[in-house]
Amino acid sequence: MTNDKTLAKHFKALAHPRRAMLFRLLSLRPEVGRSQKALLAASGLPYASFVHHMSRLESAGLVRSRAARGSVSYVVVPDALLASLAAAHQFGEIARRRVPRAA
């Protein structure tokens, strides 16, 4: 199970709309990732903003960067988010069972 610190880190990283967009763009091709150039073009973000948001996603453990032949590419770390989503789902199920239904 995901610990509380990791859970908070994942959701905090994705709580920003630009980071959510970048993560979504990466999730469209999780098996191969996307180049920095392609992500910049698809997102329309200025370079400094892009680097800032990608570093936040990377430090949260949601994405990983790879440098090869003078370029950088990014891939999602699927198991990281899946663990947090499973924990959040479990919390929701517990809460749903505890809330009395209105008559």
Backbone hydrogen bonds in HBPLUS format (Angstrom, degrees):
<---DONOR---> <-ACCEPTOR-->    atom                        ^
c    i                          cat <-CA-CA->   ^        H-A-AA   ^      H-
h    n   atom  resd res      DA  || num        DHA   H-A  angle D-A-AA Bond
n    s   type  num  typ     dist DA aas  dist angle  dist       angle   num
A0007-LEU N   A0003-ASN O   2.99 MM   4  6.21 165.8  2.01 158.1 162.7     1
A0008-ALA N   A0004-ASP O   2.98 MM   4  6.12 165.7  2.00 149.7 153.0     2
A0009-LYS N   A0005-LYS O   2.98 MM   4  6.13 153.2  2.05 142.1 150.1     3
A0010-HIS N   A0006-THR O   2.93 MM   4  6.17 160.6  1.97 156.0 159.8     4
A0011-PHE N   A0007-LEU O   3.13 MM   4  6.35 175.0  2.13 155.3 156.5     5
A0012-LYS N   A0008-ALA O   2.86 MM   4  5.83 153.1  1.93 145.4 153.6     6
A0013-ALA N   A0009-LYS O   3.04 MM   4  6.09 156.5  2.09 141.1 147.2     7
A0014-LEU N   A0010-HIS O   3.13 MM   4  6.40 152.6  2.21 146.1 153.3     8
A0015-ALA N   A0011-PHE O   2.96 MM   4  5.92 113.9  2.41 135.0 150.5     9
A0015-ALA N   A0012-LYS O   3.23 MM   3  5.02 148.8  2.33  95.1 104.4    10
A0020-ALA N   A0016-HIS O   2.90 MM   4  6.14 159.6  1.94 160.0 166.9    11
A0021-MET N   A0017-PRO O   2.97 MM   4  6.11 153.1  2.04 141.5 148.4    12
A0022-LEU N   A0018-ARG O   2.98 MM   4  6.23 162.7  2.01 146.5 150.7    13
A0023-PHE N   A0019-ARG O   2.87 MM   4  6.02 161.9  1.90 150.3 155.5    14
A0024-ARG N   A0020-ALA O   2.88 MM   4  6.03 155.0  1.94 144.5 151.8    15
A0025-LEU N   A0021-MET O   2.86 MM   4  6.14 160.0  1.90 153.2 158.5    16
A0026-LEU N   A0022-LEU O   2.99 MM   4  6.25 154.9  2.05 146.2 152.9    17
A0027-SER N   A0023-PHE O   2.86 MM   4  6.05 144.3  1.98 143.2 154.0    18
A0028-LEU N   A0025-LEU O   3.39 MM   3  5.49 151.2  2.48  98.0 105.9    19
A0029-ARG N   A0026-LEU O   3.21 MM   3  5.83 155.3  2.28 113.9 119.8    20
A0032-VAL N   A0029-ARG O   3.28 MM   3  5.82 142.2  2.43 112.6 121.4    21
A0033-GLY N   A0029-ARG O   2.77 MM   4  5.45 155.9  1.82 167.2 174.3    22
A0034-ARG N   A0074-TYR O   2.94 MM  40  5.55 149.1  2.04 151.5 160.8    23
A0074-TYR N   A0034-ARG O   2.84 MM  40  5.55 162.3  1.87 156.4 159.0    24
A0039-LEU N   A0035-SER O   2.95 MM   4  6.23 162.6  1.98 154.4 159.1    25
A0036-GLN N   A0072-VAL O   2.76 MM  36  5.56 155.0  1.82 163.1 154.4    26
A0040-LEU N   A0036-GLN O   2.86 MM   4  6.04 158.8  1.90 151.8 157.9    27
A0041-ALA N   A0037-LYS O   3.03 MM   4  6.25 162.0  2.07 148.0 152.7    28
A0042-ALA N   A0038-ALA O   2.90 MM   4  6.06 163.7  1.93 149.9 154.7    29
A0043-SER N   A0039-LEU O   2.87 MM   4  5.84 153.1  1.94 146.7 153.6    30
A0044-GLY N   A0040-LEU O   2.96 MM   4  5.82 150.0  2.05 144.2 151.5    31
A0050-PHE N   A0046-PRO O   2.92 MM   4  6.13 164.3  1.94 161.3 166.6    32
A0051-VAL N   A0047-TYR O   2.91 MM   4  6.17 167.8  1.93 161.5 163.2    33
A0052-HIS N   A0048-ALA O   3.06 MM   4  6.21 161.2  2.09 144.7 150.1    34
A0053-HIS N   A0049-SER O   2.98 MM   4  6.22 169.1  1.99 157.1 158.9    35
A0054-MET N   A0050-PHE O   2.89 MM   4  6.05 162.2  1.92 156.7 162.2    36
A0055-SER N   A0051-VAL O   2.94 MM   4  6.02 153.5  2.01 146.6 153.6    37
A0056-ARG N   A0052-HIS O   3.12 MM   4  6.42 145.8  2.24 143.1 152.2    38
A0057-LEU N   A0053-HIS O   3.05 MM   4  6.35 158.2  2.10 147.4 152.7    39
A0058-GLU N   A0054-MET O   2.86 MM   4  6.05 152.9  1.94 145.4 153.6    40
A0059-SER N   A0055-SER O   2.84 MM   4  5.96 158.4  1.89 143.7 149.6    41
A0060-ALA N   A0056-ARG O   3.06 MM   4  6.18 136.8  2.25 138.3 149.1    42
A0062-LEU N   A0057-LEU O   3.04 MM   5  5.51 151.5  2.13 171.9 163.9    43
A0061-GLY N   A0058-GLU O   2.96 MM   3  5.09 151.0  2.05 102.2 111.6    44
A0077-VAL N   A0062-LEU O   2.81 MM  15  5.20 153.4  1.88 141.8 136.5    45
A0064-ARG N   A0075-VAL O   2.82 MM  11  5.43 154.1  1.88 157.1 165.1    46
A0075-VAL N   A0064-ARG O   2.94 MM  11  5.43 153.9  2.01 153.3 161.9    47
A0066-ARG N   A0073-SER O   2.75 MM   7  5.25 150.6  1.83 155.2 159.0    48
A0073-SER N   A0066-ARG O   2.80 MM   7  5.25 157.7  1.84 151.7 159.5    49
A0068-ALA N   A0071-SER O   2.87 MM   3  5.51 162.6  1.90 159.4 165.3    50
A0071-SER N   A0068-ALA O   3.01 MM   3  5.51 160.6  2.04 119.4 125.7    51
A0080-ALA N   A0077-VAL O   3.15 MM   3  5.77 138.5  2.33 116.2 126.3    52
A0082-LEU N   A0078-PRO O   3.06 MM   4  6.20 166.4  2.08 158.1 162.4    53
A0083-ALA N   A0079-ASP O   3.10 MM   4  6.09 154.9  2.17 141.6 146.1    54
A0084-SER N   A0080-ALA O   3.41 MM   4  6.74 158.0  2.46 143.2 148.5    55
A0085-LEU N   A0081-LEU O   2.82 MM   4  6.06 161.6  1.85 159.6 165.4    56
A0086-ALA N   A0082-LEU O   2.91 MM   4  6.02 153.5  1.98 144.6 151.7    57
A0087-ALA N   A0083-ALA O   3.05 MM   4  6.29 154.1  2.12 142.4 149.1    58
A0088-ALA N   A0084-SER O   2.92 MM   4  6.17 160.4  1.96 149.6 154.9    59
A0089-HIS N   A0085-LEU O   2.86 MM   4  6.03 155.3  1.92 146.2 153.2    60
A0090-GLN N   A0086-ALA O   2.94 MM   4  6.16 154.9  2.01 144.3 151.1    61
A0091-PHE N   A0087-ALA O   2.97 MM   4  6.29 154.3  2.04 148.1 154.9    62
A0092-GLY N   A0088-ALA O   2.97 MM   4  6.23 155.2  2.03 146.3 153.2    63
A0093-GLU N   A0089-HIS O   2.90 MM   4  6.20 154.7  1.96 151.1 157.8    64
A0094-ILE N   A0090-GLN O   3.02 MM   4  6.27 158.7  2.07 149.5 154.8    65
A0095-ALA N   A0091-PHE O   2.96 MM   4  6.18 162.8  1.99 149.9 154.8    66
A0096-ARG N   A0092-GLY O   2.86 MM   4  5.99 156.7  1.91 147.8 154.5    67
A0097-ARG N   A0093-GLU O   3.12 MM   4  6.30 151.9  2.20 143.8 150.0    68
A0098-ARG N   A0094-ILE O   3.19 MM   4  6.41 137.9  2.38 140.8 151.9    69
A0098-ARG N   A0095-ALA O   3.14 MM   3  5.14 128.7  2.42  94.9 108.6    70
A0099-VAL N   A0095-ALA O   3.12 MM   4  6.28 136.9  2.31 150.4 160.0    71
